[in-house]
Structures are given as structure tokens and as C-alpha cells.
Amino acid sequence: MLTVLLAMLGIVLLAVLVVLYVAYPHRGEEVPHTPWLGQAMRKGVNRLPTLDNQNDEQKYQPRERVDQHR
């Protein structure tokens, strides 16, 4: 029972942090009453690997088919 409670608490905490990041630092605003939290979240996000954005021409070009059955 304690394990389930701790897991749910961790999930809720992670969800709160994601919502907080999307609401403030992702839009370029400071987190009210805790600017250090916004700075910490920005540092963490900057360290994560990201995918490069593709322009519209690359998005809609069909990929070449690769024959996997030989």
C-alpha cells in the first residue's frame, strides 16, 4: 500500500512540474514566487537531447522504401 502511495505521489509531482514548466519557463516567463525553480527547469531541459525541426518541404517528402526482405 505504501509503495502505491509513493508511486502516485511521484506521478503527481512529475505532472505538476510539467504543467508548471509549460505554463511559465517554456513561454519565457518567470515562475511566480520561485524564480530559482524556473531556472533549474530551464537548465534541465537544455541538457536533454532534442530532435531538429524540419522545414515544411522535408516533412511532406515521401521517404524512400527500404526492401527488408531479401
All heavy atoms as TSV, in Angstrom:
chain	resi	resn	atom	element	x	y	z
A	1	MET	N	N	0.830	-1.188	0.000
A	1	MET	CA	C	0.000	0.000	0.000
A	1	MET	C	C	0.880	1.260	0.000
A	1	MET	O	O	0.583	2.210	-0.696
A	1	MET	CB	C	-0.921	-0.044	1.231
A	1	MET	CG	C	-1.847	1.102	1.323
A	1	MET	SD	S	-3.056	1.015	0.003
A	1	MET	CE	C	-4.054	2.379	0.394
A	2	LEU	N	N	1.949	1.240	0.764
A	2	LEU	CA	C	2.834	2.389	0.838
A	2	LEU	C	C	3.539	2.618	-0.502
A	2	LEU	O	O	3.727	3.756	-0.926
A	2	LEU	CB	C	3.861	2.203	1.955
A	2	LEU	CG	C	4.838	3.363	2.151
A	2	LEU	CD1	C	4.088	4.617	2.563
A	2	LEU	CD2	C	5.896	2.994	3.163
A	3	THR	N	N	3.873	1.534	-1.169
A	3	THR	CA	C	4.532	1.635	-2.472
A	3	THR	C	C	3.621	2.316	-3.491
A	3	THR	O	O	4.069	3.172	-4.260
A	3	THR	CB	C	4.929	0.232	-2.981
A	3	THR	OG1	O	5.703	-0.424	-1.988
A	3	THR	CG2	C	5.719	0.321	-4.267
A	4	VAL	N	N	2.373	1.935	-3.505
A	4	VAL	CA	C	1.415	2.541	-4.425
A	4	VAL	C	C	1.245	4.018	-4.107
A	4	VAL	O	O	1.200	4.861	-5.013
A	4	VAL	CB	C	0.056	1.803	-4.361
A	4	VAL	CG1	C	-0.990	2.515	-5.185
A	4	VAL	CG2	C	0.207	0.366	-4.809
A	5	LEU	N	N	1.171	4.349	-2.849
A	5	LEU	CA	C	1.017	5.738	-2.431
A	5	LEU	C	C	2.226	6.577	-2.856
A	5	LEU	O	O	2.074	7.688	-3.390
A	5	LEU	CB	C	0.816	5.826	-0.921
A	5	LEU	CG	C	0.592	7.226	-0.339
A	5	LEU	CD1	C	-0.691	7.812	-0.892
A	5	LEU	CD2	C	0.572	7.174	1.154
A	6	LEU	N	N	3.433	6.054	-2.668
A	6	LEU	CA	C	4.636	6.779	-3.071
A	6	LEU	C	C	4.730	6.907	-4.593
A	6	LEU	O	O	5.158	7.948	-5.112
A	6	LEU	CB	C	5.874	6.090	-2.511
A	6	LEU	CG	C	6.062	6.185	-0.999
A	6	LEU	CD1	C	7.255	5.363	-0.559
A	6	LEU	CD2	C	6.183	7.625	-0.552
A	7	ALA	N	N	4.337	5.873	-5.309
A	7	ALA	CA	C	4.345	5.944	-6.774
A	7	ALA	C	C	3.360	7.004	-7.278
A	7	ALA	O	O	3.689	7.792	-8.175
A	7	ALA	CB	C	4.004	4.581	-7.365
A	8	MET	N	N	2.190	7.031	-6.711
A	8	MET	CA	C	1.190	8.025	-7.112
A	8	MET	C	C	1.647	9.436	-6.760
A	8	MET	O	O	1.437	10.379	-7.529
A	8	MET	CB	C	-0.165	7.734	-6.449
A	8	MET	CG	C	-0.827	6.482	-6.970
A	8	MET	SD	S	-1.133	6.542	-8.750
A	8	MET	CE	C	-2.330	7.822	-8.853
A	9	LEU	N	N	2.286	9.605	-5.632
A	9	LEU	CA	C	2.818	10.909	-5.233
A	9	LEU	C	C	3.896	11.371	-6.221
A	9	LEU	O	O	3.927	12.533	-6.627
A	9	LEU	CB	C	3.380	10.844	-3.815
A	9	LEU	CG	C	3.890	12.149	-3.231
A	9	LEU	CD1	C	2.761	13.164	-3.122
A	9	LEU	CD2	C	4.527	11.907	-1.887
A	10	GLY	N	N	4.763	10.449	-6.632
A	10	GLY	CA	C	5.786	10.775	-7.624
A	10	GLY	C	C	5.184	11.161	-8.965
A	10	GLY	O	O	5.647	12.092	-9.631
A	11	ILE	N	N	4.157	10.451	-9.393
A	11	ILE	CA	C	3.486	10.753	-10.660
A	11	ILE	C	C	2.838	12.132	-10.611
A	11	ILE	O	O	2.954	12.920	-11.546
A	11	ILE	CB	C	2.450	9.657	-10.980
A	11	ILE	CG1	C	3.172	8.349	-11.310
A	11	ILE	CG2	C	1.540	10.072	-12.119
A	11	ILE	CD1	C	2.266	7.146	-11.371
A	12	VAL	N	N	2.163	12.433	-9.525
A	12	VAL	CA	C	1.511	13.737	-9.386
A	12	VAL	C	C	2.555	14.852	-9.341
A	12	VAL	O	O	2.378	15.908	-9.972
A	12	VAL	CB	C	0.605	13.761	-8.134
A	12	VAL	CG1	C	0.123	15.168	-7.836
A	12	VAL	CG2	C	-0.578	12.835	-8.331
A	13	LEU	N	N	3.654	14.641	-8.651
A	13	LEU	CA	C	4.719	15.642	-8.585
A	13	LEU	C	C	5.312	15.896	-9.979
A	13	LEU	O	O	5.527	17.044	-10.363
A	13	LEU	CB	C	5.810	15.194	-7.608
A	13	LEU	CG	C	6.980	16.145	-7.434
A	13	LEU	CD1	C	6.509	17.471	-6.839
A	13	LEU	CD2	C	8.035	15.510	-6.555
A	14	LEU	N	N	5.559	14.835	-10.730
A	14	LEU	CA	C	6.080	14.985	-12.085
A	14	LEU	C	C	5.084	15.732	-12.975
A	14	LEU	O	O	5.472	16.609	-13.758
A	14	LEU	CB	C	6.398	13.616	-12.681
A	14	LEU	CG	C	6.982	13.621	-14.083
A	14	LEU	CD1	C	8.326	14.356	-14.100
A	14	LEU	CD2	C	7.132	12.199	-14.590
A	15	ALA	N	N	3.815	15.428	-12.856
A	15	ALA	CA	C	2.790	16.115	-13.647
A	15	ALA	C	C	2.731	17.598	-13.295
A	15	ALA	O	O	2.591	18.445	-14.184
A	15	ALA	CB	C	1.429	15.460	-13.419
A	16	VAL	N	N	2.844	17.930	-12.025
A	16	VAL	CA	C	2.836	19.333	-11.606
A	16	VAL	C	C	4.039	20.072	-12.188
A	16	VAL	O	O	3.924	21.205	-12.667
A	16	VAL	CB	C	2.792	19.448	-10.068
A	16	VAL	CG1	C	3.109	20.852	-9.598
A	16	VAL	CG2	C	1.441	19.008	-9.551
A	17	LEU	N	N	5.207	19.438	-12.178
A	17	LEU	CA	C	6.396	20.075	-12.740
A	17	LEU	C	C	6.259	20.300	-14.247
A	17	LEU	O	O	6.665	21.344	-14.759
A	17	LEU	CB	C	7.636	19.236	-12.429
A	17	LEU	CG	C	8.101	19.262	-10.984
A	17	LEU	CD1	C	9.247	18.282	-10.788
A	17	LEU	CD2	C	8.493	20.655	-10.554
A	18	VAL	N	N	5.687	19.349	-14.958
A	18	VAL	CA	C	5.488	19.514	-16.404
A	18	VAL	C	C	4.527	20.658	-16.680
A	18	VAL	O	O	4.787	21.515	-17.530
A	18	VAL	CB	C	4.995	18.199	-17.042
A	18	VAL	CG1	C	4.515	18.427	-18.471
A	18	VAL	CG2	C	6.081	17.153	-17.007
A	19	VAL	N	N	3.423	20.702	-15.981
A	19	VAL	CA	C	2.445	21.779	-16.179
A	19	VAL	C	C	3.062	23.123	-15.814
A	19	VAL	O	O	2.875	24.113	-16.528
A	19	VAL	CB	C	1.164	21.514	-15.354
A	19	VAL	CG1	C	0.257	22.725	-15.331
A	19	VAL	CG2	C	0.427	20.314	-15.919
A	20	LEU	N	N	3.813	23.179	-14.752
A	20	LEU	CA	C	4.470	24.416	-14.339
A	20	LEU	C	C	5.476	24.876	-15.387
A	20	LEU	O	O	5.554	26.060	-15.710
A	20	LEU	CB	C	5.152	24.212	-12.986
A	20	LEU	CG	C	5.713	25.445	-12.305
A	20	LEU	CD1	C	4.580	26.397	-11.946
A	20	LEU	CD2	C	6.466	25.049	-11.053
A	21	TYR	N	N	6.242	23.938	-15.947
A	21	TYR	CA	C	7.222	24.304	-16.983
A	21	TYR	C	C	6.528	24.835	-18.228
A	21	TYR	O	O	6.939	25.843	-18.797
A	21	TYR	CB	C	8.094	23.107	-17.356
A	21	TYR	CG	C	9.015	23.438	-18.497
A	21	TYR	CD1	C	10.140	24.221	-18.282
A	21	TYR	CD2	C	8.762	23.008	-19.783
A	21	TYR	CE1	C	10.982	24.562	-19.316
A	21	TYR	CE2	C	9.595	23.334	-20.825
A	21	TYR	CZ	C	10.706	24.117	-20.585
A	21	TYR	OH	O	11.522	24.458	-21.624
A	22	VAL	N	N	5.468	24.171	-18.656
A	22	VAL	CA	C	4.757	24.607	-19.864
A	22	VAL	C	C	4.075	25.950	-19.634
A	22	VAL	O	O	4.001	26.777	-20.548
A	22	VAL	CB	C	3.740	23.531	-20.300
A	22	VAL	CG1	C	2.831	24.034	-21.398
A	22	VAL	CG2	C	4.471	22.276	-20.754
A	23	ALA	N	N	3.613	26.191	-18.430
A	23	ALA	CA	C	2.894	27.436	-18.152
A	23	ALA	C	C	3.819	28.640	-18.048
A	23	ALA	O	O	3.416	29.750	-18.405
A	23	ALA	CB	C	2.102	27.294	-16.851
A	24	TYR	N	N	5.053	28.460	-17.605
A	24	TYR	CA	C	5.923	29.626	-17.393
A	24	TYR	C	C	7.234	29.603	-18.175
A	24	TYR	O	O	7.378	30.337	-19.142
A	24	TYR	CB	C	6.179	29.828	-15.898
A	24	TYR	CG	C	4.928	30.215	-15.152
A	24	TYR	CD1	C	4.246	29.290	-14.383
A	24	TYR	CD2	C	4.418	31.502	-15.242
A	24	TYR	CE1	C	3.096	29.648	-13.712
A	24	TYR	CE2	C	3.269	31.860	-14.574
A	24	TYR	CZ	C	2.610	30.933	-13.806
A	24	TYR	OH	O	1.476	31.282	-13.149
A	25	PRO	N	N	8.233	28.809	-17.805
A	25	PRO	CA	C	9.545	28.923	-18.465
A	25	PRO	C	C	9.518	28.643	-19.964
A	25	PRO	O	O	10.258	29.250	-20.724
A	25	PRO	CB	C	10.417	27.900	-17.748
A	25	PRO	CG	C	9.778	27.695	-16.438
A	25	PRO	CD	C	8.318	27.875	-16.690
A	26	HIS	N	N	8.670	27.724	-20.406
A	26	HIS	CA	C	8.602	27.409	-21.832
A	26	HIS	C	C	8.131	28.616	-22.644
A	26	HIS	O	O	8.518	28.780	-23.789
A	26	HIS	CB	C	7.665	26.218	-22.059
A	26	HIS	CG	C	7.607	25.769	-23.480
A	26	HIS	ND1	N	8.679	25.181	-24.100
A	26	HIS	CD2	C	6.619	25.820	-24.402
A	26	HIS	CE1	C	8.345	24.894	-25.341
A	26	HIS	NE2	N	7.106	25.271	-25.544
A	27	ARG	N	N	7.325	29.476	-22.039
A	27	ARG	CA	C	6.850	30.688	-22.718
A	27	ARG	C	C	7.752	31.881	-22.465
A	27	ARG	O	O	7.475	32.980	-22.922
A	27	ARG	CB	C	5.432	31.023	-22.247
A	27	ARG	CG	C	4.439	29.954	-22.602
A	27	ARG	CD	C	3.029	30.338	-22.300
A	27	ARG	NE	N	2.908	31.004	-21.020
A	27	ARG	CZ	C	1.791	31.506	-20.556
A	27	ARG	NH1	N	0.690	31.426	-21.246
A	27	ARG	NH2	N	1.772	32.101	-19.383
A	28	GLY	N	N	8.828	31.708	-21.702
A	28	GLY	CA	C	9.769	32.790	-21.461
A	28	GLY	C	C	9.431	33.663	-20.278
A	28	GLY	O	O	9.959	34.763	-20.140
A	29	GLU	N	N	8.560	33.203	-19.406
A	29	GLU	CA	C	8.174	33.980	-18.226
A	29	GLU	C	C	8.794	33.365	-16.973
A	29	GLU	O	O	9.171	32.205	-16.947
A	29	GLU	CB	C	6.652	33.997	-18.089
A	29	GLU	CG	C	5.960	34.673	-19.261
A	29	GLU	CD	C	4.462	34.684	-19.095
A	29	GLU	OE1	O	3.973	34.459	-17.968
A	29	GLU	OE2	O	3.774	34.917	-20.087
A	30	GLU	N	N	8.896	34.162	-15.939
A	30	GLU	CA	C	9.416	33.686	-14.657
A	30	GLU	C	C	8.299	33.020	-13.852
A	30	GLU	O	O	7.147	33.430	-13.902
A	30	GLU	CB	C	9.984	34.855	-13.838
A	30	GLU	CG	C	11.255	35.427	-14.417
A	30	GLU	CD	C	12.410	34.448	-14.373
A	30	GLU	OE1	O	12.504	33.675	-13.396
A	30	GLU	OE2	O	13.195	34.448	-15.328
A	31	VAL	N	N	8.669	31.999	-13.102
A	31	VAL	CA	C	7.710	31.332	-12.216
A	31	VAL	C	C	7.460	32.252	-11.029
A	31	VAL	O	O	8.401	32.695	-10.379
A	31	VAL	CB	C	8.261	29.974	-11.733
A	31	VAL	CG1	C	7.280	29.296	-10.794
A	31	VAL	CG2	C	8.568	29.082	-12.919
A	32	PRO	N	N	6.194	32.574	-10.720
A	32	PRO	CA	C	5.923	33.465	-9.599
A	32	PRO	C	C	6.374	32.856	-8.260
A	32	PRO	O	O	6.186	31.676	-8.017
A	32	PRO	CB	C	4.400	33.630	-9.608
A	32	PRO	CG	C	3.898	32.946	-10.805
A	32	PRO	CD	C	5.002	32.156	-11.404
A	33	HIS	N	N	6.973	33.678	-7.430
A	33	HIS	CA	C	7.402	33.336	-6.059
A	33	HIS	C	C	8.581	32.370	-6.000
A	33	HIS	O	O	9.122	32.161	-4.928
A	33	HIS	CB	C	6.249	32.777	-5.221
A	33	HIS	CG	C	5.028	33.636	-5.231
A	33	HIS	ND1	N	5.000	34.886	-4.648
A	33	HIS	CD2	C	3.813	33.448	-5.781
A	33	HIS	CE1	C	3.800	35.412	-4.825
A	33	HIS	NE2	N	3.065	34.557	-5.513
A	34	THR	N	N	8.943	31.702	-7.096
A	34	THR	CA	C	10.082	30.780	-7.082
A	34	THR	C	C	10.867	30.867	-8.390
A	34	THR	O	O	10.828	29.950	-9.204
A	34	THR	CB	C	9.624	29.329	-6.883
A	34	THR	OG1	O	8.652	29.027	-7.888
A	34	THR	CG2	C	9.035	29.090	-5.518
A	35	PRO	N	N	11.582	31.978	-8.618
A	35	PRO	CA	C	12.337	32.089	-9.875
A	35	PRO	C	C	13.449	31.047	-9.985
A	35	PRO	O	O	13.809	30.643	-11.088
A	35	PRO	CB	C	12.905	33.502	-9.832
A	35	PRO	CG	C	12.833	33.929	-8.410
A	35	PRO	CD	C	11.723	33.151	-7.778
A	36	TRP	N	N	13.963	30.549	-8.876
A	36	TRP	CA	C	15.008	29.532	-8.920
A	36	TRP	C	C	14.504	28.232	-9.524
A	36	TRP	O	O	15.253	27.495	-10.171
A	36	TRP	CB	C	15.569	29.275	-7.522
A	36	TRP	CG	C	14.533	28.860	-6.527
A	36	TRP	CD1	C	13.808	29.679	-5.702
A	36	TRP	CD2	C	14.079	27.535	-6.265
A	36	TRP	NE1	N	12.935	28.936	-4.941
A	36	TRP	CE2	C	13.077	27.614	-5.274
A	36	TRP	CE3	C	14.404	26.284	-6.770
A	36	TRP	CZ2	C	12.416	26.499	-4.787
A	36	TRP	CZ3	C	13.742	25.167	-6.284
A	36	TRP	CH2	C	12.760	25.281	-5.299
A	37	LEU	N	N	13.216	27.937	-9.341
A	37	LEU	CA	C	12.644	26.714	-9.892
A	37	LEU	C	C	12.590	26.788	-11.420
A	37	LEU	O	O	12.921	25.821	-12.106
A	37	LEU	CB	C	11.246	26.468	-9.316
A	37	LEU	CG	C	10.547	25.188	-9.746
A	37	LEU	CD1	C	11.367	23.980	-9.339
A	37	LEU	CD2	C	9.163	25.127	-9.134
A	38	GLY	N	N	12.211	27.945	-11.948
A	38	GLY	CA	C	12.190	28.127	-13.395
A	38	GLY	C	C	13.576	28.021	-14.006
A	38	GLY	O	O	13.772	27.424	-15.068
A	39	GLN	N	N	14.567	28.585	-13.325
A	39	GLN	CA	C	15.941	28.500	-13.825
A	39	GLN	C	C	16.437	27.050	-13.799
A	39	GLN	O	O	17.108	26.602	-14.733
A	39	GLN	CB	C	16.853	29.384	-12.984
A	39	GLN	CG	C	16.586	30.856	-13.156
A	39	GLN	CD	C	17.326	31.699	-12.126
A	39	GLN	OE1	O	17.983	31.172	-11.243
A	39	GLN	NE2	N	17.206	33.019	-12.263
A	40	ALA	N	N	16.106	26.323	-12.771
A	40	ALA	CA	C	16.520	24.923	-12.675
A	40	ALA	C	C	15.862	24.084	-13.770
A	40	ALA	O	O	16.503	23.218	-14.369
A	40	ALA	CB	C	16.172	24.363	-11.298
A	41	MET	N	N	14.587	24.356	-14.049
A	41	MET	CA	C	13.897	23.608	-15.103
A	41	MET	C	C	14.488	23.932	-16.475
A	41	MET	O	O	14.645	23.045	-17.306
A	41	MET	CB	C	12.397	23.905	-15.073
A	41	MET	CG	C	11.686	23.218	-13.941
A	41	MET	SD	S	9.902	23.244	-14.091
A	41	MET	CE	C	9.528	24.888	-13.548
A	42	ARG	N	N	14.831	25.201	-16.714
A	42	ARG	CA	C	15.447	25.564	-17.993
A	42	ARG	C	C	16.787	24.857	-18.178
A	42	ARG	O	O	17.104	24.371	-19.252
A	42	ARG	CB	C	15.657	27.065	-18.069
A	42	ARG	CG	C	14.445	27.820	-18.471
A	42	ARG	CD	C	14.801	29.258	-18.820
A	42	ARG	NE	N	13.590	30.053	-18.778
A	42	ARG	CZ	C	13.270	30.892	-17.811
A	42	ARG	NH1	N	14.089	31.089	-16.806
A	42	ARG	NH2	N	12.137	31.554	-17.842
A	43	LYS	N	N	17.599	24.804	-17.117
A	43	LYS	CA	C	18.893	24.122	-17.202
A	43	LYS	C	C	18.703	22.637	-17.518
A	43	LYS	O	O	19.420	22.067	-18.330
A	43	LYS	CB	C	19.664	24.271	-15.894
A	43	LYS	CG	C	20.242	25.634	-15.676
A	43	LYS	CD	C	20.991	25.680	-14.359
A	43	LYS	CE	C	21.464	27.076	-14.044
A	43	LYS	NZ	N	22.127	27.135	-12.723
A	44	GLY	N	N	17.752	22.023	-16.870
A	44	GLY	CA	C	17.493	20.604	-17.114
A	44	GLY	C	C	17.013	20.339	-18.531
A	44	GLY	O	O	17.447	19.390	-19.182
A	45	VAL	N	N	16.133	21.177	-19.037
A	45	VAL	CA	C	15.610	20.995	-20.393
A	45	VAL	C	C	16.704	21.255	-21.424
A	45	VAL	O	O	16.779	20.567	-22.441
A	45	VAL	CB	C	14.388	21.909	-20.622
A	45	VAL	CG1	C	13.998	21.945	-22.082
A	45	VAL	CG2	C	13.216	21.427	-19.788
A	46	ASN	N	N	17.575	22.208	-21.181
A	46	ASN	CA	C	18.647	22.496	-22.126
A	46	ASN	C	C	19.642	21.345	-22.231
A	46	ASN	O	O	20.309	21.203	-23.249
A	46	ASN	CB	C	19.376	23.786	-21.737
A	46	ASN	CG	C	18.546	25.005	-22.007
A	46	ASN	OD1	O	17.638	24.982	-22.835
A	46	ASN	ND2	N	18.844	26.085	-21.297
A	47	ARG	N	N	19.743	20.522	-21.213
A	47	ARG	CA	C	20.671	19.384	-21.236
A	47	ARG	C	C	20.086	18.174	-21.949
A	47	ARG	O	O	20.823	17.267	-22.325
A	47	ARG	CB	C	21.063	18.985	-19.829
A	47	ARG	CG	C	21.945	20.005	-19.176
A	47	ARG	CD	C	22.386	19.537	-17.827
A	47	ARG	NE	N	23.209	20.569	-17.205
A	47	ARG	CZ	C	23.761	20.466	-16.030
A	47	ARG	NH1	N	23.576	19.369	-15.322
A	47	ARG	NH2	N	24.493	21.434	-15.549
A	48	LEU	N	N	18.774	18.122	-22.114
A	48	LEU	CA	C	18.148	16.963	-22.746
A	48	LEU	C	C	18.361	16.984	-24.255
A	48	LEU	O	O	18.391	18.048	-24.870
A	48	LEU	CB	C	16.640	16.954	-22.459
A	48	LEU	CG	C	16.238	16.730	-21.014
A	48	LEU	CD1	C	14.731	16.881	-20.870
A	48	LEU	CD2	C	16.656	15.347	-20.562
A	49	PRO	N	N	18.489	15.814	-24.872
A	49	PRO	CA	C	18.618	15.780	-26.336
A	49	PRO	C	C	17.282	16.117	-26.992
A	49	PRO	O	O	16.215	15.788	-26.466
A	49	PRO	CB	C	19.003	14.332	-26.618
A	49	PRO	CG	C	18.486	13.562	-25.461
A	49	PRO	CD	C	18.549	14.501	-24.280
A	50	THR	N	N	17.341	16.814	-28.123
A	50	THR	CA	C	16.123	17.180	-28.837
A	50	THR	C	C	16.257	16.805	-30.301
A	50	THR	O	O	17.353	16.605	-30.819
A	50	THR	CB	C	15.849	18.692	-28.745
A	50	THR	OG1	O	16.983	19.383	-29.274
A	50	THR	CG2	C	15.608	19.123	-27.315
A	51	LEU	N	N	15.138	16.726	-30.984
A	51	LEU	CA	C	15.115	16.476	-32.418
A	51	LEU	C	C	15.195	17.813	-33.143
A	51	LEU	O	O	14.634	18.804	-32.696
A	51	LEU	CB	C	13.826	15.760	-32.821
A	51	LEU	CG	C	13.619	14.374	-32.225
A	51	LEU	CD1	C	12.244	13.853	-32.594
A	51	LEU	CD2	C	14.684	13.425	-32.717
A	52	ASP	N	N	15.859	17.833	-34.286
A	52	ASP	CA	C	15.910	19.048	-35.086
A	52	ASP	C	C	14.552	19.276	-35.751
A	52	ASP	O	O	13.902	18.320	-36.191
A	52	ASP	CB	C	16.979	18.935	-36.177
A	52	ASP	CG	C	18.371	18.884	-35.589
A	52	ASP	OD1	O	18.570	19.450	-34.501
A	52	ASP	OD2	O	19.253	18.282	-36.226
A	53	ASN	N	N	14.139	20.535	-35.818
A	53	ASN	CA	C	12.904	20.854	-36.511
A	53	ASN	C	C	13.121	20.707	-38.009
A	53	ASN	O	O	14.152	21.080	-38.540
A	53	ASN	CB	C	12.464	22.288	-36.204
A	53	ASN	CG	C	11.967	22.413	-34.789
A	53	ASN	OD1	O	11.508	21.453	-34.212
A	53	ASN	ND2	N	12.062	23.597	-34.230
A	54	GLN	N	N	12.120	20.185	-38.680
A	54	GLN	CA	C	12.195	20.046	-40.124
A	54	GLN	C	C	11.373	21.154	-40.756
A	54	GLN	O	O	10.350	21.568	-40.222
A	54	GLN	CB	C	11.631	18.699	-40.561
A	54	GLN	CG	C	12.400	17.513	-40.047
A	54	GLN	CD	C	11.743	16.218	-40.478
A	54	GLN	OE1	O	10.591	16.199	-40.887
A	54	GLN	NE2	N	12.471	15.128	-40.366
A	55	ASN	N	N	11.829	21.630	-41.920
A	55	ASN	CA	C	11.012	22.618	-42.610
A	55	ASN	C	C	9.867	21.903	-43.318
A	55	ASN	O	O	9.807	20.674	-43.396
A	55	ASN	CB	C	11.857	23.459	-43.581
A	55	ASN	CG	C	12.485	22.624	-44.665
A	55	ASN	OD1	O	12.054	21.527	-44.952
A	55	ASN	ND2	N	13.526	23.163	-45.267
A	56	ASP	N	N	8.909	22.646	-43.845
A	56	ASP	CA	C	7.715	22.055	-44.440
A	56	ASP	C	C	8.034	21.152	-45.623
A	56	ASP	O	O	7.364	20.150	-45.853
A	56	ASP	CB	C	6.736	23.152	-44.869
A	56	ASP	CG	C	6.081	23.808	-43.675
A	56	ASP	OD1	O	5.997	23.158	-42.616
A	56	ASP	OD2	O	5.651	24.970	-43.790
A	57	GLU	N	N	9.062	21.481	-46.403
A	57	GLU	CA	C	9.393	20.652	-47.554
A	57	GLU	C	C	9.866	19.269	-47.115
A	57	GLU	O	O	9.535	18.268	-47.724
A	57	GLU	CB	C	10.477	21.327	-48.389
A	57	GLU	CG	C	10.013	22.591	-49.064
A	57	GLU	CD	C	11.154	23.298	-49.776
A	57	GLU	OE1	O	12.250	22.715	-49.869
A	57	GLU	OE2	O	10.936	24.427	-50.230
A	58	GLN	N	N	10.639	19.208	-46.044
A	58	GLN	CA	C	11.140	17.922	-45.573
A	58	GLN	C	C	10.046	17.085	-44.926
A	58	GLN	O	O	10.071	15.868	-44.987
A	58	GLN	CB	C	12.260	18.129	-44.562
A	58	GLN	CG	C	13.527	18.683	-45.155
A	58	GLN	CD	C	14.554	18.983	-44.078
A	58	GLN	OE1	O	14.190	19.225	-42.934
A	58	GLN	NE2	N	15.824	18.987	-44.457
A	59	LYS	N	N	9.070	17.728	-44.314
A	59	LYS	CA	C	8.023	16.994	-43.609
A	59	LYS	C	C	7.186	16.156	-44.565
A	59	LYS	O	O	6.763	15.061	-44.232
A	59	LYS	CB	C	7.083	17.954	-42.875
A	59	LYS	CG	C	7.635	18.517	-41.617
A	59	LYS	CD	C	6.608	19.412	-40.978
A	59	LYS	CE	C	7.153	20.088	-39.756
A	59	LYS	NZ	N	6.209	21.021	-39.175
A	60	TYR	N	N	6.909	16.694	-45.739
A	60	TYR	CA	C	5.943	16.060	-46.620
A	60	TYR	C	C	6.584	15.312	-47.773
A	60	TYR	O	O	5.884	14.816	-48.630
A	60	TYR	CB	C	4.952	17.103	-47.119
A	60	TYR	CG	C	4.229	17.756	-45.979
A	60	TYR	CD1	C	4.446	19.091	-45.658
A	60	TYR	CD2	C	3.368	17.026	-45.168
A	60	TYR	CE1	C	3.805	19.684	-44.591
A	60	TYR	CE2	C	2.726	17.608	-44.093
A	60	TYR	CZ	C	2.947	18.937	-43.815
A	60	TYR	OH	O	2.320	19.512	-42.759
A	61	GLN	N	N	7.896	15.197	-47.812
A	61	GLN	CA	C	8.533	14.390	-48.843
A	61	GLN	C	C	8.422	12.929	-48.445
A	61	GLN	O	O	8.710	12.560	-47.307
A	61	GLN	CB	C	10.009	14.764	-48.995
A	61	GLN	CG	C	10.220	16.097	-49.658
A	61	GLN	CD	C	11.698	16.423	-49.759
A	61	GLN	OE1	O	12.537	15.745	-49.171
A	61	GLN	NE2	N	12.010	17.464	-50.488
A	62	PRO	N	N	8.009	12.089	-49.378
A	62	PRO	CA	C	7.914	10.666	-49.023
A	62	PRO	C	C	9.297	10.075	-48.800
A	62	PRO	O	O	10.263	10.453	-49.446
A	62	PRO	CB	C	7.236	10.040	-50.239
A	62	PRO	CG	C	7.451	11.000	-51.349
A	62	PRO	CD	C	7.599	12.368	-50.730
A	63	ARG	N	N	9.377	9.188	-47.862
A	63	ARG	CA	C	10.635	8.509	-47.583
A	63	ARG	C	C	10.859	7.418	-48.618
A	63	ARG	O	O	9.926	6.844	-49.155
A	63	ARG	CB	C	10.602	7.878	-46.198
A	63	ARG	CG	C	10.490	8.869	-45.095
A	63	ARG	CD	C	10.523	8.153	-43.777
A	63	ARG	NE	N	10.289	9.085	-42.696
A	63	ARG	CZ	C	10.109	8.732	-41.448
A	63	ARG	NH1	N	10.137	7.457	-41.120
A	63	ARG	NH2	N	9.905	9.640	-40.529
A	64	GLU	N	N	12.129	7.110	-48.830
A	64	GLU	CA	C	12.448	6.024	-49.736
A	64	GLU	C	C	12.127	4.705	-49.049
A	64	GLU	O	O	12.386	4.519	-47.867
A	64	GLU	CB	C	13.929	6.057	-50.097
A	64	GLU	CG	C	14.330	7.264	-50.891
A	64	GLU	CD	C	15.815	7.221	-51.222
A	64	GLU	OE1	O	16.398	6.114	-51.244
A	64	GLU	OE2	O	16.376	8.297	-51.431
A	65	ARG	N	N	11.564	3.799	-49.822
A	65	ARG	CA	C	11.250	2.477	-49.261
A	65	ARG	C	C	12.513	1.647	-49.206
A	65	ARG	O	O	13.305	1.642	-50.120
A	65	ARG	CB	C	10.211	1.778	-50.103
A	65	ARG	CG	C	8.831	2.361	-49.922
A	65	ARG	CD	C	7.851	1.461	-50.575
A	65	ARG	NE	N	7.710	0.257	-49.771
A	65	ARG	CZ	C	6.562	-0.254	-49.398
A	65	ARG	NH1	N	5.464	0.318	-49.761
A	65	ARG	NH2	N	6.509	-1.339	-48.684
A	66	VAL	N	N	12.653	0.935	-48.147
A	66	VAL	CA	C	13.799	0.049	-47.984
A	66	VAL	C	C	13.273	-1.377	-48.026
A	66	VAL	O	O	12.401	-1.741	-47.247
A	66	VAL	CB	C	14.530	0.320	-46.649
A	66	VAL	CG1	C	15.654	-0.670	-46.456
A	66	VAL	CG2	C	15.012	1.747	-46.609
A	67	ASP	N	N	13.815	-2.160	-48.942
A	67	ASP	CA	C	13.398	-3.555	-49.048
A	67	ASP	C	C	14.075	-4.353	-47.945
A	67	ASP	O	O	15.286	-4.547	-47.954
A	67	ASP	CB	C	13.756	-4.107	-50.425
A	67	ASP	CG	C	13.163	-5.492	-50.634
A	67	ASP	OD1	O	12.220	-5.844	-49.912
A	67	ASP	OD2	O	13.658	-6.195	-51.529
A	68	GLN	N	N	13.288	-4.818	-47.001
A	68	GLN	CA	C	13.855	-5.538	-45.864
A	68	GLN	C	C	13.818	-7.055	-46.053
A	68	GLN	O	O	14.385	-7.787	-45.280
A	68	GLN	CB	C	13.100	-5.165	-44.595
A	68	GLN	CG	C	13.263	-3.730	-44.220
A	68	GLN	CD	C	12.488	-3.378	-42.965
A	68	GLN	OE1	O	11.761	-4.209	-42.437
A	68	GLN	NE2	N	12.621	-2.158	-42.509
A	69	HIS	N	N	13.121	-7.500	-47.059
A	69	HIS	CA	C	13.007	-8.942	-47.295
A	69	HIS	C	C	13.892	-9.332	-48.454
A	69	HIS	O	O	13.644	-8.993	-49.591
A	69	HIS	CB	C	11.551	-9.331	-47.588
A	69	HIS	CG	C	10.616	-8.908	-46.519
A	69	HIS	ND1	N	10.552	-9.562	-45.319
A	69	HIS	CD2	C	9.732	-7.895	-46.443
A	69	HIS	CE1	C	9.644	-8.970	-44.563
A	69	HIS	NE2	N	9.133	-7.954	-45.207
A	70	ARG	N	N	14.960	-10.057	-48.199
A	70	ARG	CA	C	15.862	-10.497	-49.270
A	70	ARG	C	C	15.925	-11.981	-49.309
A	70	ARG	O	O	15.847	-12.697	-48.446
A	70	ARG	CB	C	17.263	-9.922	-49.058
A	70	ARG	CG	C	17.261	-8.460	-49.329
A	70	ARG	CD	C	18.670	-7.960	-49.262
A	70	ARG	NE	N	18.643	-6.559	-49.668
A	70	ARG	CZ	C	19.659	-5.919	-50.156
A	70	ARG	NH1	N	20.790	-6.528	-50.327
A	70	ARG	NH2	N	19.572	-4.671	-50.486
